[in-house]
Amino acid sequence: MLMLPFKLVYSDDYYLPIGAHVFPAEKYRLIQKHLLVTGIAAQDDFVNPQPASDEDVLLVHTREYVQKLKTGTLSAMEELQMEVPYSPELVRAFWLAAGGSILAADLALRSGIAFNIGGGFHHAFPDHGEGFCVVHDVAVAIKRMHQERKIHRAMTVDLDVHDGNGTAAIFPPAKQSSNPLPSTGGIRHDVRPAASSLEVLGASDGGLEVFTISLHQAHNYPAYKPPSSIDVHLPDATNDEEYLGWLDQSLSSAFRSFEPELLCYIAGADPYKEDQLGGLALTIEGLKKRDELVFKVAKARGVPVMVTYAGGYARKVQDTVTIHCNTVIAAREIF
Ligand SMILES: [Zn+2]
């Protein structure tokens, strides 16, 4: 029996073996359980991923870093920067999450939308992990889809409360632009469309173009935020209405200059007002409207969407679960 018109990629082994930690490693299991118990999804709506191969991970990460992860030879400093304790099981969980995002991207390209009930590890860099992120699953999926010649242009829409510094480092914008978004006082923003310098990207990255959007809290981790194609540096306590306005403008601006063949939505639950690591003021309803807006824009343009979950540190873990499950409901309503 199927309850949904799209697939949810999930494995019990997404659980991250990190002990007592602000990252609720059990959230993936709780989300799956909630989707089943409430009848939003049935068992057949879920598909089980295979781990990414080392070759897949090497599409994004350096051989040296992969070697260190596989052999447990990270320096103490490198492990500290990761902010999750190293173990071989941890590495396996991240390889699996990357495999999940590859599968979700492939399914999205076939059927219009698919979820990875995990992933979104947007702070991972080619040569190191950071901020609970070891392998950049979304970048791996994009590179793999490009390698298979399924896409040449992807867009990442990163709505986690934290800046997608790893994504920006892996896919730096090709060109500085002088036409910023319309501004209201106090918000710094940049627009750097990549579309008009395709040759540069073509030469450096085998014809793959990636347009990156990040809406994030300005005064939050990471301290250094490398430029995305569009950055919106939001002030503390930004509310639903303000946030949705910025999102609407960002998506409109992005689609004016770029036509992606795949949209990778990084649907962090941490812009929520009760988040322990976030300082924005979105409500659960506002976050669902956020999801709907992304899906409506993608659907109107016929762009397939791959969803990953990224962060979520609500004081009550059930709120994080609700926010993530609402993203599935929003997709069901629109696709
Ligand atoms: Zn986050």
Boltz pocket constraint, residues with backbone or C-beta under 6 A from the ligand:
constraints:
  - pocket:
      binder: B
      contacts: [[A, 160], [A, 161], [A, 162], [A, 268], [A, 270], [A, 310], [A, 311], [A, 312]]
      max_distance: 6.0
